[in-house]
Amino acid sequence: MKIYVASSWRNTRQPDVVLALRDDHHEVYDFRHPCEGDDGFAWSDIDPEWQSWNPRQFRKALDHPVALKGYGLDKAAMDWADVCVLVMPCGRSAHLEAGYMAGAGKRVHVLLSPGEPELMYRLVLPLGEIHTDLQQVLETLFHVERSDVP
């Protein structure tokens, strides 16, 4: 199965999830290493002072070649993937990615972490699942993959 892992750079669980999915024989897009020799997109590659930007500076930066490259890699991976695994905790980008994929009719699996509950995660239930641990994700993907085989 082709899987897009949506999460946060600050999420220490993300590398373990990517590794576990790959060990389970899935093809996995890792935004931290989207392709050979690429350590992923960072606003600081555009401007080390990015955290002090005003809205105009932020909007302008979206058109910077570094941002366009990062966006292009992530967007192409979302279109390529069959499934999204949203690894909590995460922020705005990961939620937009999961929403994009759900809107495209792709399965979204939310891997919860301790923290605030979110009512709108119910949106994934028609096609995906809400999981409390990584083993549940792996088992569900295994069963989904087997049910897709004629």
ZADO-1210 file (C-alpha; in nm, 4 decimals, padded with zeros to 6 digits):
<atoms>
<atom x="00.0000" y="00.0000" z="00.0000" code="MET" pos="1"/>
<atom x="00.1209" y="00.3545" z="-00.0728" code="LYS" pos="2"/>
<atom x="00.0995" y="00.5654" z="00.2430" code="ILE" pos="3"/>
<atom x="00.1374" y="00.9367" z="00.3106" code="TYR" pos="4"/>
<atom x="00.2331" y="01.0004" z="00.6737" code="VAL" pos="5"/>
<atom x="00.1073" y="01.3432" z="00.7822" code="ALA" pos="6"/>
<atom x="00.2493" y="01.4791" z="01.1059" code="SER" pos="7"/>
<atom x="00.4681" y="01.7478" z="01.2582" code="SER" pos="8"/>
<atom x="00.8410" y="01.8073" z="01.2545" code="TRP" pos="9"/>
<atom x="00.8131" y="01.8245" z="01.6341" code="ARG" pos="10"/>
<atom x="00.6454" y="01.4853" z="01.6601" code="ASN" pos="11"/>
<atom x="00.9039" y="01.2391" z="01.7891" code="THR" pos="12"/>
<atom x="00.6778" y="00.9426" z="01.6971" code="ARG" pos="13"/>
<atom x="00.6769" y="01.0206" z="01.3245" code="GLN" pos="14"/>
<atom x="01.0072" y="00.8444" z="01.2340" code="PRO" pos="15"/>
<atom x="00.9001" y="00.5299" z="01.4207" code="ASP" pos="16"/>
<atom x="00.5661" y="00.5245" z="01.2386" code="VAL" pos="17"/>
<atom x="00.7385" y="00.5595" z="00.9000" code="VAL" pos="18"/>
<atom x="00.9814" y="00.2792" z="00.9892" code="LEU" pos="19"/>
<atom x="00.7062" y="00.0470" z="01.1184" code="ALA" pos="20"/>
<atom x="00.4974" y="00.0968" z="00.8037" code="LEU" pos="21"/>
<atom x="00.7996" y="00.0300" z="00.5825" code="ARG" pos="22"/>
<atom x="00.8884" y="-00.2781" z="00.7888" code="ASP" pos="23"/>
<atom x="00.5307" y="-00.3919" z="00.7219" code="ASP" pos="24"/>
<atom x="00.6114" y="-00.3746" z="00.3464" code="HIS" pos="25"/>
<atom x="00.4279" y="-00.0526" z="00.2619" code="HIS" pos="26"/>
<atom x="00.5622" y="00.2228" z="00.0383" code="GLU" pos="27"/>
<atom x="00.5761" y="00.5309" z="00.2628" code="VAL" pos="28"/>
<atom x="00.6310" y="00.8979" z="00.1850" code="TYR" pos="29"/>
<atom x="00.8370" y="01.0656" z="00.4569" code="ASP" pos="30"/>
<atom x="00.8189" y="01.4451" z="00.4447" code="PHE" pos="31"/>
<atom x="01.1402" y="01.4596" z="00.6505" code="ARG" pos="32"/>
<atom x="01.3226" y="01.2784" z="00.3697" code="HIS" pos="33"/>
<atom x="01.1025" y="01.3151" z="00.0605" code="PRO" pos="34"/>
<atom x="01.3714" y="01.1964" z="-00.1797" code="CYS" pos="35"/>
<atom x="01.7345" y="01.0884" z="-00.1851" code="GLU" pos="36"/>
<atom x="01.9577" y="01.3553" z="-00.0306" code="GLY" pos="37"/>
<atom x="01.6670" y="01.5825" z="00.0665" code="ASP" pos="38"/>
<atom x="01.6019" y="01.6586" z="00.4338" code="ASP" pos="39"/>
<atom x="01.2605" y="01.8100" z="00.3679" code="GLY" pos="40"/>
<atom x="01.1214" y="02.1599" z="00.3575" code="PHE" pos="41"/>
<atom x="01.1931" y="02.4162" z="00.6281" code="ALA" pos="42"/>
<atom x="01.0871" y="02.7804" z="00.6391" code="TRP" pos="43"/>
<atom x="01.4317" y="02.8589" z="00.7767" code="SER" pos="44"/>
<atom x="01.5760" y="02.7596" z="00.4369" code="ASP" pos="45"/>
<atom x="01.4013" y="03.0701" z="00.3017" code="ILE" pos="46"/>
<atom x="01.4718" y="03.3025" z="00.5927" code="ASP" pos="47"/>
<atom x="01.6277" y="03.2283" z="00.9341" code="PRO" pos="48"/>
<atom x="01.3963" y="03.4981" z="01.0774" code="GLU" pos="49"/>
<atom x="01.0808" y="03.3352" z="00.9405" code="TRP" pos="50"/>
<atom x="00.9089" y="03.3264" z="01.2804" code="GLN" pos="51"/>
<atom x="00.8936" y="03.7072" z="01.2852" code="SER" pos="52"/>
<atom x="00.7220" y="03.7353" z="00.9472" code="TRP" pos="53"/>
<atom x="00.4042" y="03.9373" z="00.9100" code="ASN" pos="54"/>
<atom x="00.1175" y="03.8013" z="00.6964" code="PRO" pos="55"/>
<atom x="00.2451" y="03.9751" z="00.3807" code="ARG" pos="56"/>
<atom x="00.5904" y="03.8226" z="00.4195" code="GLN" pos="57"/>
<atom x="00.4396" y="03.4809" z="00.4776" code="PHE" pos="58"/>
<atom x="00.2184" y="03.5105" z="00.1692" code="ARG" pos="59"/>
<atom x="00.5152" y="03.6169" z="-00.0423" code="LYS" pos="60"/>
<atom x="00.7250" y="03.3255" z="00.0882" code="ALA" pos="61"/>
<atom x="00.4677" y="03.0748" z="-00.0394" code="LEU" pos="62"/>
<atom x="00.5914" y="03.1631" z="-00.3894" code="ASP" pos="63"/>
<atom x="00.9617" y="03.1233" z="-00.3056" code="HIS" pos="64"/>
<atom x="01.1306" y="02.8451" z="-00.5101" code="PRO" pos="65"/>
<atom x="01.2203" y="02.6522" z="-00.1924" code="VAL" pos="66"/>
<atom x="00.8557" y="02.6593" z="-00.0750" code="ALA" pos="67"/>
<atom x="00.7289" y="02.5645" z="-00.4213" code="LEU" pos="68"/>
<atom x="00.9660" y="02.2662" z="-00.4336" code="LYS" pos="69"/>
<atom x="00.8582" y="02.1451" z="-00.0877" code="GLY" pos="70"/>
<atom x="00.4917" y="02.1925" z="-00.1716" code="TYR" pos="71"/>
<atom x="00.5346" y="02.0111" z="-00.5032" code="GLY" pos="72"/>
<atom x="00.6952" y="01.7078" z="-00.3402" code="LEU" pos="73"/>
<atom x="00.4307" y="01.6827" z="-00.0676" code="ASP" pos="74"/>
<atom x="00.1381" y="01.7430" z="-00.3052" code="LYS" pos="75"/>
<atom x="00.2645" y="01.4842" z="-00.5545" code="ALA" pos="76"/>
<atom x="00.3002" y="01.2343" z="-00.2681" code="ALA" pos="77"/>
<atom x="-00.0569" y="01.2996" z="-00.1510" code="MET" pos="78"/>
<atom x="-00.1842" y="01.2350" z="-00.5038" code="ASP" pos="79"/>
<atom x="00.0343" y="00.9204" z="-00.5300" code="TRP" pos="80"/>
<atom x="-00.0709" y="00.7691" z="-00.1970" code="ALA" pos="81"/>
<atom x="-00.3676" y="00.5388" z="-00.1391" code="ASP" pos="82"/>
<atom x="-00.3902" y="00.6156" z="00.2326" code="VAL" pos="83"/>
<atom x="-00.3033" y="00.8891" z="00.4804" code="CYS" pos="84"/>
<atom x="-00.1890" y="00.8173" z="00.8342" code="VAL" pos="85"/>
<atom x="-00.2286" y="01.1306" z="01.0465" code="LEU" pos="86"/>
<atom x="00.0102" y="01.0964" z="01.3403" code="VAL" pos="87"/>
<atom x="-00.0867" y="01.3094" z="01.6374" code="MET" pos="88"/>
<atom x="00.0167" y="01.5485" z="01.7753" code="PRO" pos="89"/>
<atom x="00.0472" y="01.7617" z="01.4653" code="CYS" pos="90"/>
<atom x="-00.0486" y="02.1000" z="01.3340" code="GLY" pos="91"/>
<atom x="-00.2168" y="02.2845" z="01.0532" code="ARG" pos="92"/>
<atom x="-00.0305" y="02.1425" z="00.7537" code="SER" pos="93"/>
<atom x="-00.0867" y="01.7812" z="00.8516" code="ALA" pos="94"/>
<atom x="-00.4559" y="01.8452" z="00.9092" code="HIS" pos="95"/>
<atom x="-00.4879" y="02.0145" z="00.5697" code="LEU" pos="96"/>
<atom x="-00.3084" y="01.7181" z="00.4114" code="GLU" pos="97"/>
<atom x="-00.5404" y="01.4682" z="00.5783" code="ALA" pos="98"/>
<atom x="-00.8426" y="01.6781" z="00.4805" code="GLY" pos="99"/>
<atom x="-00.7242" y="01.6975" z="00.1210" code="TYR" pos="100"/>
<atom x="-00.6855" y="01.3227" z="00.1068" code="MET" pos="101"/>
<atom x="-01.0218" y="01.2562" z="00.2708" code="ALA" pos="102"/>
<atom x="-01.1810" y="01.4958" z="00.0212" code="GLY" pos="103"/>
<atom x="-01.0156" y="01.2993" z="-00.2589" code="ALA" pos="104"/>
<atom x="-01.1917" y="00.9864" z="-00.1288" code="GLY" pos="105"/>
<atom x="-00.8794" y="00.8297" z="00.0188" code="LYS" pos="106"/>
<atom x="-00.8685" y="00.6470" z="00.3495" code="ARG" pos="107"/>
<atom x="-00.7406" y="00.8491" z="00.6448" code="VAL" pos="108"/>
<atom x="-00.6238" y="00.6768" z="00.9611" code="HIS" pos="109"/>
<atom x="-00.5789" y="00.8980" z="01.2664" code="VAL" pos="110"/>
<atom x="-00.3230" y="00.7778" z="01.5201" code="LEU" pos="111"/>
<atom x="-00.4218" y="00.9496" z="01.8426" code="LEU" pos="112"/>
<atom x="-00.1990" y="01.0741" z="02.1206" code="SER" pos="113"/>
<atom x="-00.2876" y="01.2121" z="02.4627" code="PRO" pos="114"/>
<atom x="-00.4331" y="01.5593" z="02.4388" code="GLY" pos="115"/>
<atom x="-00.7424" y="01.7430" z="02.3349" code="GLU" pos="116"/>
<atom x="-01.0182" y="01.5383" z="02.1752" code="PRO" pos="117"/>
<atom x="-01.1410" y="01.6511" z="01.8326" code="GLU" pos="118"/>
<atom x="-01.5009" y="01.6026" z="01.7208" code="LEU" pos="119"/>
<atom x="-01.4298" y="01.6415" z="01.3487" code="MET" pos="120"/>
<atom x="-01.2076" y="01.3327" z="01.3350" code="TYR" pos="121"/>
<atom x="-01.5379" y="01.1532" z="01.2791" code="ARG" pos="122"/>
<atom x="-01.5063" y="01.2739" z="00.9179" code="LEU" pos="123"/>
<atom x="-01.2542" y="00.9969" z="00.8486" code="VAL" pos="124"/>
<atom x="-01.4841" y="00.7154" z="00.9631" code="LEU" pos="125"/>
<atom x="-01.6608" y="00.6372" z="00.6381" code="PRO" pos="126"/>
<atom x="-01.3314" y="00.5230" z="00.4821" code="LEU" pos="127"/>
<atom x="-01.0692" y="00.5339" z="00.7573" code="GLY" pos="128"/>
<atom x="-01.0312" y="00.4716" z="01.1262" code="GLU" pos="129"/>
<atom x="-00.9327" y="00.6375" z="01.4520" code="ILE" pos="130"/>
<atom x="-00.6600" y="00.4405" z="01.6305" code="HIS" pos="131"/>
<atom x="-00.5178" y="00.4494" z="01.9810" code="THR" pos="132"/>
<atom x="-00.1877" y="00.2756" z="01.9000" code="ASP" pos="133"/>
<atom x="00.0383" y="00.1947" z="01.6068" code="LEU" pos="134"/>
<atom x="-00.0355" y="-00.1775" z="01.6188" code="GLN" pos="135"/>
<atom x="-00.4028" y="-00.1026" z="01.5443" code="GLN" pos="136"/>
<atom x="-00.2970" y="00.0993" z="01.2385" code="VAL" pos="137"/>
<atom x="-00.0788" y="-00.1856" z="01.1101" code="LEU" pos="138"/>
<atom x="-00.3504" y="-00.4468" z="01.1661" code="GLU" pos="139"/>
<atom x="-00.6166" y="-00.2356" z="00.9979" code="THR" pos="140"/>
<atom x="-00.3973" y="-00.1646" z="00.6956" code="LEU" pos="141"/>
<atom x="-00.3201" y="-00.5350" z="00.6689" code="PHE" pos="142"/>
<atom x="-00.6914" y="-00.6219" z="00.6653" code="HIS" pos="143"/>
<atom x="-00.7781" y="-00.3414" z="00.4225" code="VAL" pos="144"/>
<atom x="-00.5008" y="-00.4476" z="00.1872" code="GLU" pos="145"/>
<atom x="-00.6169" y="-00.8093" z="00.1934" code="ARG" pos="146"/>
<atom x="-00.9791" y="-00.7087" z="00.1290" code="SER" pos="147"/>
<atom x="-00.8697" y="-00.5077" z="-00.1785" code="ASP" pos="148"/>
<atom x="-00.7133" y="-00.8181" z="-00.3369" code="VAL" pos="149"/>
<atom x="-00.9556" y="-00.9955" z="-00.5746" code="PRO" pos="150"/>
</atoms>
